[in-house]
Amino acid sequence: MRTLHYDVLIVGGGHAGCEAALAAARMGCRTLLMTMNLDRIAQMSCNPAIGGTAKGHLVKEIDALGGEMGVNTDATGLQFRILNRSKGPAIWSSRAQADMDLYRLRMRKVLESTPGLDLLQDTVAALDLEGGLEEGLVQEDGTPPLSQSSARVVGVRTTLDQRVRAHTVVLTTGTFLNGLIHIGDKRIAAGRAGEPASLELAECLKAFGFQVGRMKTGTTPRLDARTIDFSKMERQDSDADFIPFSSRTVAITQALRPCHVTYTNETTHEVIRSHMHLSPLYSGVITGIGPRYCPSIEDKVVKFPDKTAHQIFLEPEGFDTHEIYPNGISTSLPVHVQEQFLRTISGLENVVIMKPGYAIEYDFVQPTELHPSLETKKIENLYFAGQLNGTTGYEEAAAQGLLAGINAALRAKGEPPFVLSRQESYIGVLIDDLTTLGTLEPYRMFTSRAENRLKLREDNAAARLSAYGHALGLVSQADFTLFQENQTALETERERLKSTWLSPNAETAALLSNAGLPVVTASCTLEAYLKRPEITAERLKSAGLLSASLPPRAARCLEIEVKYEGYVAREEGVAARLRALDHVWIPAGFDFGSVSGLSREVQEKLRRHSPSTLGQASRISGITPAAITLLHTFIDRGRAFALRASAQGSQRELPPLSPAH
């Protein structure tokens, strides 16, 4: 048996695996990325888009920490837009259509050119462990071992009879664990169309006692653009003022392409209803839970019977292909039914299907099995990221992969873990939600999940997170210096706005009127003037009242911070209280049953979720503020007792916590 040795092993080459591998290698660890098919690295398995509501925030944060998704999207995108422009800036979200092949090829090139990172095509069959779990996977009654803290992963074995030894292992298996594709009554064991499922690793995780569930997602049929009449549809072009995803992108220079919009109709819905018995979603064949916020067209027709039309976005999959992704009509109906309902839609009367839509079921592990570092609680040095943790979406996967790769590298180097709080990042919200609350359906990010979303905006992601990326070795000194210079320019300009006054005189009136700006009737600072709803940083710049050298990214951030200063300050007060709880750690192995005053229900929930901090405990459904206060008191008393005992040189075993102590 051939044996390879690495510091960090990444299993899976999707969006999570790519970010994990790049992070570990860039942090100086000898890293191996192993995947079933090297030609499908960074494959966009579903829609050809990056970003969107809240997902754009994740991409900006990944970039601020030194990840690759934003740079890759800027370089390979064919359309760029800002969503939610009619609403407040906290929920403005960048979204891009990407050339799927270019995205995949560029990411592989980046991986192959990264020092210390090797690629290997093979399939993991089993994990190699040392300690408790290897001694016996189950007890005599068939349940997992009660004590598993001594188990740690030391590598993997593959189907090609290879062994990889590694200090840490990151699993990013996507939809491949026991993957099963459904098209009408057809069942195909696959991780995605044309690729085999991972069966042995799925059974391995179950044998180790992980809480495994079943989820479902789906994709749309792919259409031939030459058979579509785009003249019957609404055209959508890129936004002229789009700011690139990555601060490392100087400008987006490639030629861009439009998307188009059309709609289903009552005839479409009637075709679907009349064939619903052929849908595996409604025939009882599919048992996995699908994404509530991205339903199939069958779900839309059934659950929204009063809606006479559903929007469809026709998105090109690349510059040099005729393949079109019709976003909004994922389906698992038989192919002949897919063709029939598609041809009832305006512009698609003669459409030809290039690839059928399908649903796919796959295994996931309940993410409450993980620490906030994404290390598993059952097995040391083993990390999970991506759809394996019950999430959906490229961006959610990449964010987890980045954090898992960082922490796997830190563990391999003997350093403490890196954890982002939910008060400072959407990545922190994502991971805290997963590891604290778990999920019963495919989890996707929304701005509403963040308690202080006015602060967690796209425009200030670099200000919030770049220092972390630099300290970890993921943001280069040159990039960090440029960030600091831009930040200094922003802060300098903010101070100038505070100290520069506009007076109600003829000279000021002429200046403002010539620029098309409203005149002032009383003296005010430029900062106060910018707070007006109708005044923008761009309008001030055109009037010469804002520094012409201030980059567009910084100018947008400055405007938002000025206009929303009061709201942000109010929100920060709430965030400060939450941060205080997140810094109170619950001792490992803490006996929640020893805290008299907690109901049995609360004790059971705390035992089941095993929160790491009081902040995590407070976000578990059904855990009251009174319970958190009581728990805080007992933890403080226990620590005080331990300190006194230590000071006295006591070797006595500490008694359980109780009101008497």
Buried (B, 14 or more C-beta within 10 A) or exposed (E): EEEBEBBBBBBBBBBBBBBBBBBBBBBBBBBBBBBBBBEBBBBBBBBBBBBBBBBBBBBBBBBBBBBBBBBBBBBBBBBBBBBBEEEBBBBBBBBBBBBBBBBBBBBBEBBEEBEBBBBBEBBBBBBBBBBBBBEEBEEEEEEBBEEBBBBBBBBBBBBEEBBBEBBBBBBBBBBBBBBBBBBBEEEBEBBBBEBBBBBEBBBBBBBBBBBBBBBBBBBBBBBBBEBBEBEEBBEBEBBEEBBBBBBBBEEBEEEBBBBBBBBBBEEBBEBBBEBBEBBBBBEEBBEBBBBEEBBBBBBBBBEEEEEEEBEBBBBBBBBEBBBBBBBBBBBBBBBEBBBBBBBBBBBBEEBBBBBBBBBBBBBBBBBBBBBBBBBBBBBBBBBBBBBBBBBBBBBBBBBBBBBBBBBBBBBBBEEEBBBBBBBBBBBBBBBBBBBBBBBEBBBBBBBEBBBBBBBBBBBBBBBBBBBBBBEBBBBBEEBBEBBEEBBEBBEEBBEBBEEEEBEEEEEBBEBBEEBEBEBBEEEBBBBBBBBEEEBBBBBBBBBEBBBEEBBBBBBBBBBBBBBBEEEBEEBBEEBEEBBEBBEBBBEEEBEBEBBEEBEEEBBBBBEEBBBBBBBBBBBBEEBEEEBBEBBBBBBEBBEEBEEEBEEEEEEEEEEEBEEEE
